[in-house]
Amino acid sequence: MNFVDELQWRGMIHDIMPGTKEQLDKELTSAYVGIDPTADSLHIGHLVGVMMLKHFQIAGHKPIALVGGATGMIGDPSGKSQERNLLDEPTLRHNQECIKKQLAKFLDFESESQNAAEMVNNYDWMKDFTFLDFIRDIGKHITVNYMMSKDSVKKRLDSDSGAGMSFTEFTYQLVQGTDYLHLYQTRNTKLQMGGSDQWGNITTGTELIRRKTGGEAFALTCPLIKKADGTKFGKTESGNIWLDPKLTSPYKFFQFWLNTSDEDGVRYIKIFTLLSEAEVEDLVAKHNEAPHLRLLQKRLAEEVTVMVHSREEYDLAVEASQILFGQGTAELLNKLDEETFLSVFEGVPQFKISGEELEAGIKVVDLLAEKTMAFPSKGELRRTIQGNGLSINKEKISDPEQIVNLQFLIGGKYLLVQKGKKNYFLLSTQ
């Protein structure tokens, strides 16, 4: 399928410059998306741009990921009310390497074909650019009137805060336009893509190319993704949902997609997966027949988690998510890393226990009704055990005199106590 048609049915086009589709039909074209390198991991807010590059490569064209090493030192004013923190070069280089490893899960950098993906850093061509070079070679081609007409500039100048806009930020669109000009001249790049808030910056680049070289370049933006309730996509109470498993565990990542609303799920399945239009239509139809089964959310969570992490991590996340519903085994509990384990039992009542006492061994009735008060009385605990309703680490306890010691600990630190089907307590050593 034509790249533009593919993005169109997926709801991934906000603005597109006339002639873009014709350019892509005409020849193999290279296009780039800018990526902010202010962290050493991408978060799911970056995924729309990454998926655009992925579809671009699948369509036979060449994707370029531009890490904004130079622009990261300035800060993009688009949609922002404040300037960003500036980064030093070693930090930027570290972040770039980490981001490339993540992008390699989506894009083929190793192929020997013409449309192999490429990563570039605008710091490499900006670092030797003098101010005199900039105002002579770039500045004279774009008028102040043109720059003032951009929404990103007007919003900041018209804001009630009175903060205004620094010269650094005002010239940002020229710096981004310089990137486009450089890639146009060195890699024959004729398309820049990004979020809809980037339209002004991108079109400054196309205008700079036209005025300086007489050539033609194109622009395409996707909508900014928001939840159906109007809140920001990808943000939770604990912050961003990161692609790095050290920052967001695969379990939490999986849970984010699984908890998507029906309305958002219909949009997200098109944007964040490679499922075909027919597959999506079939899935949505089946979901609408039985929404309580959450087929849409389950498939969305599977596709994205496997793509970002792995099939193995996805399977583990599914198993972990079933623990609270009575499933799971002692073996599974011991397979979970500490962050995932704590994520599963977030909100469960927790008690501290002494490692020294456990070393000596404690009767289960003393441990749960005296040392921790997980049970209000030894009598209730005995009745629960008689009714086969007590488990420790998913193993049934049948004897109230059972000795619990260090060997019971999960990860050398935790005891998971289950009363009945749904009541859990988490005990941890001090």
C-alpha positions in Angstrom: 0.0 0.0 0.0 1.1 3.6 -0.7 2.6 5.1 2.5 0.2 8.0 2.6 -2.8 5.8 2.1 -1.5 3.5 4.9 -1.2 6.5 7.3 -4.6 7.8 6.2 -6.7 4.9 7.2 -4.8 4.6 10.5 -5.7 8.2 11.4 -2.1 9.3 11.4 -2.2 12.3 9.1 -3.0 15.8 10.4 -1.4 18.0 7.7 0.3 17.0 4.5 1.9 19.3 1.9 0.5 19.1 -1.6 2.6 16.9 -3.8 3.9 14.6 -1.0 2.1 11.5 -2.2 3.2 12.1 -5.8 6.8 12.4 -4.7 6.6 9.1 -2.8 5.0 7.4 -5.8 7.7 8.7 -8.1 10.9 7.4 -6.4 12.5 6.0 -3.4 12.6 8.9 -1.0 14.3 9.5 2.3 12.4 11.2 5.2 13.3 12.1 8.7 11.7 12.5 12.1 13.5 14.5 14.8 13.9 12.9 18.2 14.5 14.8 21.4 17.6 13.3 23.2 17.0 14.8 26.6 16.7 11.3 28.1 18.4 8.0 27.5 15.2 6.3 26.7 12.2 6.9 24.4 8.8 7.0 26.0 5.5 6.0 24.3 4.9 9.6 23.3 7.7 9.0 20.8 6.1 5.9 19.3 3.9 7.7 16.8 6.9 9.2 15.0 8.7 5.9 15.3 5.7 4.0 13.8 5.6 6.6 10.9 9.3 5.8 10.2 8.5 2.0 10.4 5.6 2.3 7.9 7.9 4.4 5.7 10.5 1.7 5.6 7.9 -1.0 5.0 6.7 1.0 2.0 10.2 0.8 0.5 11.5 4.3 1.5 14.5 5.3 3.6 13.8 6.4 7.2 16.2 8.7 9.0 16.0 9.2 12.8 17.6 12.6 13.6 18.7 12.9 17.1 18.6 16.6 18.1 22.0 16.9 19.8 22.3 20.6 18.8 18.6 21.5 19.1 18.6 19.6 22.4 21.0 22.3 23.6 18.5 25.0 22.8 15.0 23.7 23.5 12.1 23.6 21.1 9.4 26.3 21.9 6.6 24.5 20.1 3.8 24.0 22.6 6.0 24.7 25.6 5.7 27.5 28.1 9.2 27.3 29.3 12.7 26.8 27.9 14.2 23.3 28.4 17.3 22.4 30.3 20.4 22.4 28.2 22.5 19.2 27.9 26.3 18.7 27.6 27.8 16.6 24.8 28.8 13.5 26.7 25.2 13.2 28.0 23.8 13.7 24.5 26.1 11.0 23.0 25.1 8.5 25.7 21.4 9.2 25.1 21.9 8.8 21.4 23.4 5.3 21.7 20.6 4.2 24.1 17.9 5.6 21.7 19.4 3.8 18.7 19.2 0.4 20.5 15.6 1.0 21.1 14.9 2.2 17.5 16.6 -1.0 16.2 13.6 -2.9 17.4 11.4 -1.0 14.9 13.8 0.0 12.1 16.3 -2.1 10.0 19.6 -0.3 10.3 21.6 -3.3 9.2 20.1 -3.9 5.7 22.3 -3.5 2.7 19.4 -2.3 0.6 18.9 1.3 -0.4 16.3 1.9 2.2 18.3 0.9 5.3 17.4 3.1 8.2 20.0 5.7 9.4 20.5 7.7 12.5 22.1 11.1 12.4 22.8 13.8 15.1 22.5 17.4 14.1 25.3 18.3 16.5 27.7 16.8 14.0 27.1 19.4 11.4 26.0 22.2 13.8 29.0 22.2 16.1 31.4 23.9 13.6 28.7 26.4 12.3 29.7 29.9 13.4 27.2 32.6 14.1 28.4 34.5 11.1 27.9 31.5 8.9 24.4 31.1 10.3 23.2 34.6 9.7 24.8 34.8 6.3 23.9 31.4 4.9 20.5 30.9 6.6 19.2 34.0 8.3 19.1 36.2 5.1 16.8 33.7 3.3 13.9 33.8 5.8 12.2 37.1 6.8 11.3 38.1 10.4 7.7 38.6 9.1 7.6 34.9 8.0 9.0 33.7 11.4 6.6 35.9 13.4 3.6 34.3 11.6 4.2 30.9 13.1 1.7 29.8 15.7 4.5 28.6 18.1 5.9 32.1 18.1 2.6 34.0 18.2 1.3 31.9 21.2 4.4 32.7 23.2 4.3 36.4 22.4 0.6 36.7 23.1 0.6 34.7 26.3 -0.5 36.4 29.5 2.6 35.3 31.4 4.6 38.2 30.0 7.6 35.9 29.8 8.1 36.5 26.1 10.5 34.5 24.1 14.3 34.4 24.0 16.2 35.0 20.8 17.5 31.5 21.2 14.0 30.0 21.0 12.9 32.5 18.3 15.6 31.2 16.0 14.8 27.5 16.7 12.8 27.2 13.5 15.8 28.4 11.5 18.0 25.8 13.3 15.5 23.0 12.5 15.2 24.3 8.9 19.0 24.1 8.7 18.8 20.4 9.5 16.3 19.9 6.7 18.5 21.8 4.3 21.5 19.8 5.3 19.8 16.4 4.9 18.3 17.6 1.6 21.7 18.5 0.3 23.7 15.6 1.7 21.1 12.7 1.6 18.5 13.9 -0.9 16.0 14.0 2.0 12.7 15.4 0.6 10.3 14.8 3.5 10.2 15.7 7.1 7.6 14.2 9.4 6.6 15.0 13.0 3.7 15.9 15.3 1.2 18.5 14.3 2.9 21.0 16.7 5.9 20.8 14.4 4.1 22.0 11.2 5.5 25.6 11.5 9.1 24.4 12.0 8.9 21.8 9.2 7.5 24.3 6.7 10.2 26.8 7.6 12.6 24.1 6.4 10.7 23.5 3.1 10.7 27.3 2.5 14.4 27.5 3.3 15.2 24.7 0.8 13.0 26.4 -1.8 14.6 29.9 -1.4 18.2 28.7 -1.1 18.3 25.9 -3.6 15.2 26.3 -5.7 14.4 22.7 -4.9 11.1 21.2 -3.6 10.7 19.5 -0.2 7.6 18.2 1.6 6.0 18.0 5.0 3.7 15.6 6.8 2.5 15.7 10.4 0.4 13.4 12.5 -2.2 14.4 15.1 -1.0 14.8 18.7 -2.4 11.8 20.6 -4.7 12.5 23.5 -6.9 10.2 25.5 -10.7 10.3 24.9 -11.1 12.2 28.1 -8.7 14.9 26.9 -5.8 14.1 29.2 -2.3 13.6 27.8 -1.5 10.3 26.3 1.3 8.3 27.9 1.2 10.1 31.2 0.3 8.3 34.4 0.4 9.3 38.1 3.9 8.0 38.3 5.1 9.8 35.1 6.0 8.7 31.6 5.7 5.2 30.3 9.2 4.5 29.1 10.5 1.9 26.6 13.5 1.1 28.8 12.5 -1.8 31.1 14.6 -0.3 33.9 12.4 2.8 33.9 9.0 1.1 33.2 8.8 -2.6 33.8 7.4 -4.7 31.0 4.5 -5.6 33.4 3.6 -2.0 33.9 4.1 -1.3 30.2 1.7 -4.2 29.4 -0.8 -3.0 32.0 -0.9 0.6 30.5 -2.1 -0.8 27.2 -4.4 -3.3 28.8 -6.2 -0.6 30.8 -7.0 1.5 27.7 -10.6 2.6 27.2 -12.7 1.1 24.4 -12.7 4.5 22.5 -8.9 4.9 22.8 -8.3 1.3 22.0 -9.9 1.6 18.6 -7.5 4.5 17.7 -4.4 3.0 19.3 -4.7 -0.4 17.6 -4.4 1.4 14.3 -1.5 3.7 15.3 0.7 1.5 17.5 0.4 -1.9 15.7 1.1 -3.3 12.2 -2.2 -5.1 12.0 -3.9 -4.7 8.6 -7.1 -2.7 8.0 -9.0 -6.0 7.6 -7.6 -7.4 10.9 -8.4 -4.2 12.8 -12.0 -4.2 11.4 -12.5 -7.8 12.4 -11.0 -7.3 15.9 -13.2 -4.2 16.5 -16.3 -6.0 15.4 -15.6 -9.0 17.7 -14.8 -6.6 20.6 -18.1 -4.7 20.1 -20.0 -8.0 20.3 -18.5 -8.7 23.8 -16.8 -5.6 25.2 -16.4 -7.2 28.6 -13.9 -9.7 27.2 -11.7 -6.7 26.3 -10.4 -8.5 23.2 -9.2 -5.1 21.7 -7.2 -4.1 24.7 -5.6 -7.6 25.1 -4.5 -7.7 21.4 -3.2 -4.1 21.6 -1.2 -4.9 24.8 0.2 -8.0 23.2 1.3 -6.4 19.9 3.0 -3.4 21.5 4.6 -5.2 24.4 6.1 -7.9 22.1 7.3 -5.2 19.7 9.0 -3.1 22.4 10.1 -5.8 24.8 9.8 -9.5 23.7 7.4 -12.4 23.5 8.9 -13.8 26.6 8.4 -10.6 28.6 4.8 -10.4 27.3 4.1 -13.9 28.4 5.5 -13.2 31.9 3.4 -10.0 32.1 0.3 -11.9 31.3 1.1 -14.6 33.9 1.9 -11.9 36.5 -1.4 -10.1 35.8 -3.3 -13.3 36.5 -1.8 -13.8 39.9 -4.3 -11.5 41.6 -7.2 -13.4 40.1 -6.3 -16.6 41.9 -4.0 -18.0 39.3 -0.2 -18.3 39.5 2.2 -20.6 41.3 5.1 -20.4 43.7 7.4 -21.0 40.7 6.0 -18.0 38.9 6.4 -15.7 42.0 10.0 -16.7 42.1 10.5 -15.9 38.4 9.3 -12.3 38.8 11.9 -9.5 39.3 11.4 -7.3 42.4 9.9 -4.4 40.5 7.3 -6.5 38.7 6.5 -8.4 41.9 5.9 -5.1 43.8 3.9 -3.7 40.8 1.5 -6.7 40.9 0.9 -6.2 44.6 0.8 -2.4 44.6 -1.8 -1.3 47.1 -1.9 -4.6 49.0 -1.5 -4.1 52.9 2.1 -4.5 53.8 3.8 -5.5 57.1 7.4 -5.6 58.2 8.9 -8.7 59.8 12.3 -9.3 61.5 14.8 -11.3 59.5 16.4 -12.5 62.7 13.1 -13.9 64.0 12.5 -15.7 60.7 16.0 -17.1 60.8 15.0 -18.9 64.0 11.6 -19.8 62.6 8.1 -18.6 63.6 4.8 -20.5 63.9 2.4 -19.2 61.2 -0.2 -18.3 63.8 2.3 -16.2 65.7 3.6 -14.6 62.5 0.2 -13.5 61.1 -1.8 -12.8 64.2 0.8 -11.5 66.6 3.9 -10.3 64.9 2.2 -8.6 61.9 -1.5 -8.3 62.8 -2.5 -9.5 59.3 -5.2 -11.5 61.1 -7.1 -9.9 64.0 -6.9 -13.1 66.1 -5.3 -16.6 66.2 -8.8 -18.0 66.3 -9.8 -16.5 63.0 -6.5 -17.6 61.5 -7.0 -21.2 62.7 -10.6 -21.2 61.2 -9.2 -19.9 57.9 -6.6 -22.6 57.8 -9.2 -25.3 58.7 -11.3 -24.0 55.8 -8.4 -24.4 53.4 -8.3 -20.6 52.9 -4.7 -19.6 53.7 -1.8 -19.7 51.3 1.8 -18.4 51.7 3.6 -17.8 48.4 0.7 -19.6 46.6 1.2 -22.8 48.6 -1.7 -23.9 50.9 -1.0 -23.9 54.6 -2.8 -26.8 56.4 -1.1 -26.7 59.8 -1.4 -23.7 62.2 1.8 -24.8 63.9 3.7 -24.6 60.5 7.1 -23.0 61.0 7.9 -20.2 58.6 11.6 -19.4 58.2 14.0 -17.7 55.7 13.6 -20.4 53.2 10.0 -19.2 52.5 11.2 -15.8 51.4 10.7 -14.7 47.8 13.8 -13.1 46.5 15.2 -13.4 50.0 12.9 -10.6 51.1 9.1 -11.1 50.7 6.3 -13.4 51.9 3.0 -13.3 50.0 0.0 -14.2 52.3 -3.4 -14.9 50.7 -6.6 -15.2 52.7 -9.4 -16.7 50.6 -9.5 -15.8 46.9 -8.9 -12.1 46.8 -7.3 -10.8 50.0 -3.6 -10.5 50.0 -1.0 -9.3 52.5 2.7 -8.6 51.7 5.3 -9.2 54.4 8.8 -8.0 53.9 12.0 -8.3 56.0 13.4 -5.1 57.5 
